[in-house]
Amino acid sequence: MRTLLIISHPEIIESGSQQYFLNSIKNQTDITIHHLEHLYPDGRIDVVKEQNLLKKHDRIIFQFPFYWYSGTPLLKKWQDEVLGEGFGYGTRRKPLAGKEFGLIMMIGVAEREYQAGGEELFTISELTKPFQAMANKLGMVYLRPFPVFQFFYMEEEEKKNTLIKYWQMLTMEKDISLATREEWLIKQLQKTAESTTETNTITFAIERIQENRDKIDELKMVLDEMFLE
C-alpha cells in the first residue's frame, strides 16, 4: 500500500509537533510526503500533477493544524482546484473511488472540550462532516480521523504511544483486528532490524508475538469446536 501524506501548514519548520511526526517517517519508502506550502508558495497549484499523484497512491491523508474547525486556506484551495468536477466527480468513472482517505489533525484544545457541554460544544466527528461528505462524493473509503490533542502537554511516553498510532494511520490496513495489528507490528520490527544492531532483541520480540498468536488461534479452534457440539 502506498500512502500520500498531503500536509498543509504555513509555518511547518516552527511547528514542534509537525517536525516530531515527520522526522519519524522521512525514510519510509511507501509514504510520499507532500507539503503544499513548500511546493506552492505562490498558491498556484499544478492541478494535473496533483491529480496524477493521487492516482498513484492507495491511501490519501490530509495532515494539518485544525484552524477554525477546518483545514488551512491552501488545503481548501487545493480541494477546490484538484478535486473539482471532471476529475473527482461528474464523470462515469471516479479515479479516486475505492481509495482510502483520512485526516490527521493537530489540535491545541484539550480533547474533553470537544463534546456537548464542552467549550467547543461539538465532537471532532461532527466538525469534520465536510471531509466525510467529500470522501463520499469521491467514492473514497473514509478512515477514522486521528486528532492529536495538545501535543506540547504530553509526557514523553504519551508522545511515543501517539507516534505509534500515527505510523498505524499511515501504513496499517483498515482492518483493526488484533491479528492485523500484530502483523503490522512484526513488519515494523523487521524493518527496524535492518538498521540496528539489536537484532537479537527484535527477533525475540517477534517470536513472542508469533507464539501468542498461535496460542490465540488454538483457543479459538477449541471454542469453535465447543459451539459446534
Secondary structure, DSSP 8 states (H G I E B T S, - for coil): --EEEEE--TTGGG-HHHHHHHHTTTT-TTEEEEEHHHH-TTS---HHHHHHHHHT-SEEEEEEE-BTTB--HHHHHHHHHHS-BTTTBSSSS-TTTT-EEEEEEEESS-GGGSSTTSSS-S-HHHHTHHHHHHHHHHT-EE---EEEE-GGG--HHHHHHHHHHHHHHHHS-S---HHHHHHHHHHHHHHHHTT-S-HHHHHHHHHHHHHHHHHHHHHHHHHHHHHH-
